[in-house]
């Protein structure tokens, strides 16, 4: 069983905020695999099914971002998942919109949800798919930015980025994290790479 967790904040007021990119990516995975992520379990909404030939649990913690690790730890324990094979989907303000970064381990940078997951699991040995949401102008406090409702153009990019993150998860499942890193870890945003 593989656990795939998207981090975000529960509640409709957060649906289209940059900090909820993890939820958008899980929704993209759920749609393509026809998995309903609606069952309350382990302080998360979960759905079980098949994705890329693997039994998976898709999850969206309902603890709010800063306490995400509580739900992740409960899910890892409940499903007896290996943390090194657990995949966590998060937003990343240090990357531009449209850019992905996949890592097998590492520190949390400034992401409080990731800090919570590392603290709760007692390890940083899990796969993370980071989705870029860097603002296109200067913001005084980035915590305000990541909780602001996206503009229309950002929503379009967010949907495309969530689909790319879902593609990355499928490649991780089928061919491994190393191949996914080669394919998706770009040095420049996608539009600059093709333009």
C-alpha positions as CSV (number, residue, x, y, z in Angstrom):
1,X,0.0,0.0,0.0
2,X,1.4,3.4,-1.0
3,X,0.3,6.5,0.9
4,X,0.0,9.8,-1.1
5,X,-0.8,12.8,1.0
6,X,-1.6,16.4,-0.2
7,X,-1.1,19.1,2.3
8,X,-3.5,22.0,2.6
9,X,-6.0,23.8,4.9
10,X,-9.5,22.4,5.3
11,X,-12.5,24.7,4.5
12,X,-13.9,26.3,1.4
13,X,-12.2,29.6,2.1
14,X,-8.8,28.0,1.4
15,X,-9.8,26.0,-1.7
16,X,-8.0,28.3,-4.2
17,X,-5.1,29.5,-2.1
18,X,-1.5,28.7,-3.0
19,X,-1.1,26.8,0.3
20,X,-3.6,24.3,-0.9
21,X,-1.7,23.0,-4.0
22,X,-1.3,19.6,-2.2
23,X,-5.1,19.2,-2.1
24,X,-5.4,20.2,-5.7
25,X,-2.8,17.6,-6.7
26,X,-4.6,14.9,-4.7
27,X,-7.9,15.9,-6.4
28,X,-6.2,15.5,-9.8
29,X,-5.0,12.0,-8.9
30,X,-8.4,11.1,-7.5
31,X,-10.1,12.2,-10.6
32,X,-7.9,10.2,-13.0
33,X,-8.0,7.1,-10.8
34,X,-11.7,7.5,-10.0
35,X,-11.0,7.4,-6.2
36,X,-13.4,9.3,-3.9
37,X,-11.4,11.1,-1.2
38,X,-14.3,11.6,1.1
39,X,-14.0,9.2,4.0
40,X,-13.1,10.7,7.4
41,X,-10.3,8.7,8.9
42,X,-7.1,9.5,10.9
43,X,-7.9,13.2,11.0
44,X,-8.0,13.2,7.2
45,X,-10.3,12.6,4.2
46,X,-9.1,9.5,2.5
47,X,-9.9,7.3,-0.5
48,X,-8.5,3.9,-1.5
49,X,-8.0,2.5,-4.9
50,X,-5.6,1.6,-7.7
51,X,-3.3,4.1,-9.2
52,X,-0.7,3.2,-11.9
53,X,-1.1,-0.4,-10.9
54,X,-0.5,0.1,-7.2
55,X,-2.9,0.0,-4.2
56,X,-2.9,3.5,-2.9
57,X,-4.4,5.6,-0.1
58,X,-5.0,9.2,-1.2
59,X,-5.4,11.6,1.7
60,X,-6.1,15.2,2.6
61,X,-5.4,16.0,6.3
62,X,-8.1,18.0,8.0
63,X,-5.9,19.2,10.8
64,X,-5.0,22.5,9.2
65,X,-1.6,22.9,7.6
66,X,0.6,23.4,10.7
67,X,-0.6,20.2,12.3
68,X,-0.5,18.0,9.1
69,X,2.0,15.7,10.6
70,X,-0.5,14.4,13.1
71,X,-2.7,13.0,10.3
72,X,0.3,11.8,8.3
73,X,1.7,9.8,11.2
74,X,-1.7,8.3,12.0
75,X,-2.1,7.2,8.4
76,X,1.4,5.8,8.1
77,X,0.7,3.7,11.3
78,X,-2.8,2.7,10.3
79,X,-1.8,1.4,6.9
80,X,1.7,0.2,8.0
81,X,3.3,2.3,5.2
82,X,7.0,2.7,4.8
83,X,7.8,6.3,5.3
84,X,10.5,6.1,2.5
85,X,7.7,5.2,0.1
86,X,5.2,7.8,1.4
87,X,4.6,10.7,-1.0
88,X,3.8,14.2,0.3
89,X,2.5,16.9,-2.1
90,X,3.1,20.5,-1.0
91,X,3.3,24.1,-2.2
92,X,6.7,25.8,-2.4
93,X,7.1,29.6,-2.4
94,X,10.8,29.3,-3.3
95,X,9.9,27.9,-6.7
96,X,8.1,29.8,-9.5
97,X,4.5,28.9,-10.6
98,X,4.6,25.8,-12.8
99,X,7.9,24.4,-11.5
100,X,8.1,21.0,-9.7
101,X,10.8,19.7,-7.5
102,X,10.9,16.1,-6.3
103,X,13.1,15.0,-3.4
104,X,13.5,11.7,-1.4
105,X,14.4,13.4,1.8
106,X,15.6,16.8,3.2
107,X,14.8,19.6,5.5
108,X,11.5,21.5,5.6
109,X,12.7,24.9,4.5
110,X,10.1,27.4,5.7
111,X,7.1,25.2,5.1
112,X,5.2,24.6,8.4
113,X,3.2,21.7,7.1
114,X,6.4,19.9,6.1
115,X,8.0,20.8,9.5
116,X,5.0,19.2,11.1
117,X,5.3,16.0,9.0
118,X,9.0,15.6,9.8
119,X,8.5,16.2,13.5
120,X,5.5,13.8,13.7
121,X,7.2,11.0,11.7
122,X,10.6,11.6,13.4
123,X,12.3,11.4,10.0
124,X,12.7,13.4,6.8
125,X,13.0,10.2,4.8
126,X,9.9,10.5,2.7
127,X,9.2,11.6,-0.9
128,X,8.0,15.1,-1.4
129,X,6.7,16.7,-4.6
130,X,7.0,20.5,-4.2
131,X,4.9,22.7,-6.5
132,X,6.0,26.2,-7.1
133,X,3.8,29.1,-6.1
134,X,6.3,32.0,-5.8
135,X,4.6,35.4,-6.1
136,X,5.3,37.5,-9.2
137,X,5.7,40.7,-7.1
138,X,7.1,41.5,-3.7
139,X,5.1,40.6,-0.7
140,X,5.9,41.8,2.8
141,X,4.7,38.6,4.6
142,X,4.6,35.5,2.5
143,X,2.2,33.9,5.0
144,X,-0.4,36.4,3.9
145,X,0.3,35.6,0.2
146,X,0.0,31.8,0.5
147,X,-3.5,32.2,2.1
148,X,-4.8,34.7,-0.4
149,X,-7.3,33.6,-3.0
150,X,-5.5,33.0,-6.4
151,X,-6.1,35.2,-9.3
152,X,-7.8,33.7,-12.4
153,X,-4.5,33.3,-14.3
154,X,-2.9,31.7,-11.2
155,X,-5.8,29.2,-11.0
156,X,-5.2,28.1,-14.5
157,X,-1.5,27.5,-13.8
158,X,-2.4,25.8,-10.5
159,X,-4.7,23.3,-12.3
160,X,-2.0,22.6,-14.9
161,X,0.6,22.2,-12.1
162,X,-1.6,19.9,-10.1
163,X,-1.9,17.7,-13.2
164,X,1.9,17.7,-13.7
165,X,2.3,16.8,-10.0
166,X,-0.1,13.9,-10.5
167,X,1.9,12.8,-13.5
168,X,5.0,12.9,-11.3
169,X,3.4,10.7,-8.7
170,X,2.4,8.2,-11.3
171,X,5.9,8.1,-12.6
172,X,7.3,7.6,-9.0
173,X,4.9,4.7,-8.6
174,X,5.8,3.0,-11.9
175,X,9.4,3.8,-12.5
176,X,10.8,5.1,-9.2
177,X,11.7,8.5,-7.7
178,X,15.0,8.8,-9.6
179,X,13.4,8.7,-13.0
180,X,10.7,11.1,-11.8
181,X,13.4,13.5,-10.6
182,X,15.2,13.4,-14.0
183,X,12.0,14.2,-15.8
184,X,10.3,16.8,-13.6
185,X,13.1,18.6,-11.7
186,X,13.8,21.5,-14.2
187,X,16.2,24.3,-13.8
188,X,13.8,26.8,-15.4
189,X,10.0,27.1,-15.4
190,X,8.3,25.0,-18.1
191,X,7.3,28.0,-20.3
192,X,11.0,29.3,-20.4
193,X,12.3,25.8,-21.2
194,X,10.0,25.5,-24.3
195,X,10.1,29.2,-25.3
